[in-house]
Amino acid sequence: MNRGAVLVALGIGALALGLWPKKKKPHRITGPRRVAALGDSMTVGGAYLRRVVKGLAPGSAARAFGFGGQGAEFIDREGVPKVIAWNPTDVIVLAGVNDMASGRTARATFGHLAQIYRRLSDRGIRVIALNVLPWQRYRKATLMNQRETKRLNRLILAQPGPSKVAVFRMLPEHYKDGLHLSPAGNKYLGDEIRRQAF
């Protein structure tokens, strides 16, 4: 028997015995979690957050810290201390769309978001950073603020540190008005966060 045939035979034998190295499964979070969501009006009420926690270990808790109509600077100043006081294990951060709709630049907005991520991470909290969801069908959408939104999303998803969740495939039925999520949108977003980050 030649060398090649011997190696093939050994490989088949190892596979049959279960000795062949198995592909590693992606890491999954285990055990009960205290998951907070921090953001603007999309987070008020915590609908997508409830969907995230539904699939986690028994004993997990969730709390939404949503500030309707507010930008990243306000959420950093007012929201972060409230979140830290609740003592979460994980914080989902979904913010920035109000900054974009108000004409702020991607760079300035990202500066505040980066500070939110740092302040939470410095406390040993796992940060899950979401991109700004698509909102081009909203009445305040313009060519300019959509370009800035793309720039902001590149900054969010390229940074080192936080876990990132990218959600870009939103359908019209996922929205109530082109910006705020419908029940179907909250379900989809919650499922995507859980799939990508937990």
C-alpha positions as CSV (number, residue, x, y, z in Angstrom):
1,M,0.0,0.0,0.0
2,N,1.5,3.4,-0.9
3,R,1.9,6.3,1.5
4,G,-1.2,8.2,0.1
5,A,-3.5,5.2,0.6
6,V,-2.2,4.7,4.2
7,L,-3.0,8.4,5.0
8,V,-6.5,8.1,3.6
9,A,-7.1,4.9,5.5
10,L,-5.9,6.5,8.7
11,G,-8.1,9.5,8.1
12,I,-11.2,7.4,7.5
13,G,-10.4,5.4,10.7
14,A,-10.0,8.6,12.8
15,L,-13.3,10.0,11.4
16,A,-15.1,6.7,12.2
17,L,-13.7,6.8,15.8
18,G,-14.7,10.4,16.3
19,L,-11.0,11.5,16.7
20,W,-10.9,13.9,13.7
21,P,-10.7,17.5,14.9
22,K,-14.2,19.0,14.9
23,K,-15.0,22.5,13.6
24,K,-15.4,24.8,16.6
25,K,-18.9,26.0,17.2
26,P,-19.2,29.8,17.7
27,H,-19.1,31.0,21.3
28,R,-22.5,31.3,22.9
29,I,-23.3,33.2,26.1
30,T,-24.5,30.8,28.8
31,G,-26.0,31.4,32.2
32,P,-28.5,34.1,33.3
33,R,-27.8,37.6,32.1
34,R,-28.9,41.1,33.0
35,V,-29.4,42.7,29.7
36,A,-30.0,46.5,29.3
37,A,-30.9,48.3,26.1
38,L,-29.8,51.9,25.8
39,G,-31.0,54.2,23.1
40,D,-33.7,56.6,21.7
41,S,-37.4,56.1,20.9
42,M,-36.6,52.7,19.2
43,T,-35.8,51.4,22.6
44,V,-38.6,53.0,24.6
45,G,-40.9,50.1,25.8
46,G,-38.2,47.5,25.2
47,A,-40.1,45.4,22.6
48,Y,-37.0,44.1,20.8
49,L,-35.2,43.6,24.1
50,R,-37.9,41.3,25.4
51,R,-37.4,39.2,22.3
52,V,-33.7,39.0,22.9
53,V,-34.0,37.8,26.5
54,K,-36.8,35.3,25.6
55,G,-34.1,33.0,24.3
56,L,-31.6,33.4,27.1
57,A,-31.1,31.2,30.2
58,P,-33.8,31.1,32.9
59,G,-33.3,33.8,35.5
60,S,-32.2,36.4,32.9
61,A,-33.5,40.0,33.3
62,A,-34.0,42.8,30.9
63,R,-34.5,46.6,31.2
64,A,-34.9,49.2,28.5
65,F,-33.5,52.7,28.9
66,G,-35.0,54.6,26.0
67,F,-34.9,58.4,25.5
68,G,-37.3,59.4,22.8
69,G,-36.1,62.1,20.4
70,Q,-32.6,62.3,21.9
71,G,-29.2,62.1,20.4
72,A,-26.0,60.3,21.4
73,E,-24.7,63.2,23.6
74,F,-27.9,63.2,25.8
75,I,-28.0,59.4,26.0
76,D,-24.3,59.4,27.1
77,R,-24.9,62.1,29.7
78,E,-28.3,61.0,31.1
79,G,-28.6,57.3,30.1
80,V,-25.2,55.8,30.9
81,P,-25.3,56.5,34.7
82,K,-28.9,55.0,34.9
83,V,-27.8,51.9,33.1
84,I,-24.7,51.5,35.2
85,A,-26.8,51.8,38.4
86,W,-28.9,48.8,37.3
87,N,-25.7,46.7,37.2
88,P,-26.2,44.9,33.8
89,T,-23.9,42.1,32.4
90,D,-24.6,43.3,28.8
91,V,-25.8,46.5,27.2
92,I,-27.2,46.8,23.7
93,V,-26.6,50.3,22.4
94,L,-28.9,51.5,19.5
95,A,-28.5,55.2,19.0
96,G,-27.5,57.9,16.5
97,V,-30.5,58.2,14.2
98,N,-31.8,61.4,15.8
99,D,-28.3,62.9,15.4
100,M,-28.4,62.0,11.7
101,A,-31.9,63.4,11.2
102,S,-30.8,66.6,12.9
103,G,-27.9,67.2,10.5
104,R,-25.1,66.3,12.9
105,T,-22.0,64.7,11.4
106,A,-21.1,61.0,11.6
107,R,-17.8,61.8,13.2
108,A,-19.3,64.0,16.0
109,T,-22.0,61.5,16.7
110,F,-19.6,58.6,16.8
111,G,-17.5,60.5,19.3
112,H,-20.4,60.4,21.7
113,L,-21.2,56.7,20.9
114,A,-17.6,55.7,21.4
115,Q,-17.7,57.4,24.8
116,I,-20.8,55.4,25.7
117,Y,-19.0,52.2,24.7
118,R,-15.9,53.1,26.7
119,R,-17.8,54.1,29.9
120,L,-19.7,50.9,30.0
121,S,-16.7,48.7,29.0
122,D,-14.6,50.3,31.7
123,R,-17.1,49.0,34.3
124,G,-16.7,45.4,33.0
125,I,-20.0,45.5,31.1
126,R,-20.2,43.7,27.8
127,V,-21.2,46.2,25.1
128,I,-23.2,45.2,22.0
129,A,-23.1,48.1,19.5
130,L,-25.7,48.2,16.7
131,N,-25.5,50.1,13.5
132,V,-28.1,52.8,12.9
133,L,-31.0,50.9,11.3
134,P,-32.1,51.8,7.7
135,W,-34.4,54.8,7.7
136,Q,-34.3,56.1,4.1
137,R,-38.1,55.9,3.9
138,Y,-38.7,58.3,6.8
139,R,-40.0,61.8,6.0
140,K,-36.8,63.5,7.3
141,A,-34.5,61.4,5.2
142,T,-32.3,63.3,2.7
143,L,-29.4,62.4,0.4
144,M,-27.0,64.2,2.8
145,N,-28.1,62.6,6.0
146,Q,-28.3,59.1,4.4
147,R,-24.6,59.5,3.4
148,E,-23.7,60.5,6.9
149,T,-25.7,57.5,8.3
150,K,-23.6,55.2,6.1
151,R,-20.4,56.9,7.4
152,L,-21.6,56.5,11.0
153,N,-22.4,52.8,10.5
154,R,-18.9,52.2,9.0
155,L,-17.4,53.8,12.1
156,I,-19.6,51.8,14.5
157,L,-18.9,48.4,12.8
158,A,-15.1,49.0,12.3
159,Q,-14.2,49.9,15.8
160,P,-12.4,47.5,18.1
161,G,-13.8,46.5,21.4
162,P,-17.6,46.1,21.6
163,S,-19.5,43.1,20.1
164,K,-21.1,44.3,16.9
165,V,-24.5,43.5,15.5
166,A,-25.2,44.5,11.9
167,V,-28.8,44.7,10.8
168,F,-29.4,46.2,7.3
169,R,-32.0,44.0,5.7
170,M,-35.1,45.6,7.1
171,L,-38.3,45.3,5.1
172,P,-41.1,47.9,4.7
173,E,-43.3,45.8,7.0
174,H,-40.7,46.1,9.8
175,Y,-41.6,49.8,10.2
176,K,-44.6,51.9,11.2
177,D,-43.5,55.1,9.6
178,G,-40.1,54.5,8.0
179,L,-38.2,54.9,11.2
180,H,-40.0,53.4,14.2
181,L,-40.4,49.6,14.4
182,S,-43.6,47.7,14.0
183,P,-44.2,44.5,16.0
184,A,-42.7,42.5,13.1
185,G,-39.7,44.8,13.1
186,N,-39.1,44.4,16.8
187,K,-39.4,40.7,16.6
188,Y,-36.9,40.6,13.7
189,L,-34.5,42.9,15.4
190,G,-34.6,41.0,18.7
191,D,-34.0,37.7,16.9
192,E,-31.0,39.2,15.0
193,I,-29.4,40.6,18.1
194,R,-29.8,37.2,19.9
195,R,-28.4,35.3,16.9
196,Q,-25.4,37.6,16.3
197,A,-24.5,38.5,19.9
198,F,-25.8,35.7,22.2
